[in-house]
Amino acid sequence: MRTITGIITVAQEGRFRLIGDDGHPMQFTLSYDAELEPQDLGPLQAAQARVTVHYDPSESLIAGIAHRIDVHERTAGGGRTPSQRGAA
């Protein structure tokens, strides 16, 4: 599995675009086994949170398949990451 760290710049449904720390843009589709839900991507994009995406490249799609997203910066809205919402 590969990783890339950067900022999510566009999020729509289960798809998103990330600009890596090296300036390289990549497109991803959220995997069915990812802990985050598609609705969690928008707040990460809006907060410009720095994330690391763990993904597999896809030979049949132009996007990587994102299996895990680790958030490095807290998001707006109470300082809780989207994956922590509803956990309390």
Secondary structure as UniProt FT lines:
FT   STRAND          2..12
FT   TURN            13..14
FT   STRAND          15..20
FT   TURN            21..22
FT   STRAND          25..30
FT   TURN            32..33
FT   HELIX           38..40
FT   HELIX           41..47
FT   STRAND          50..56
FT   STRAND          64..71
FT   TURN            76..79
FT   HELIX           82..84
FT   TURN            85..86
//
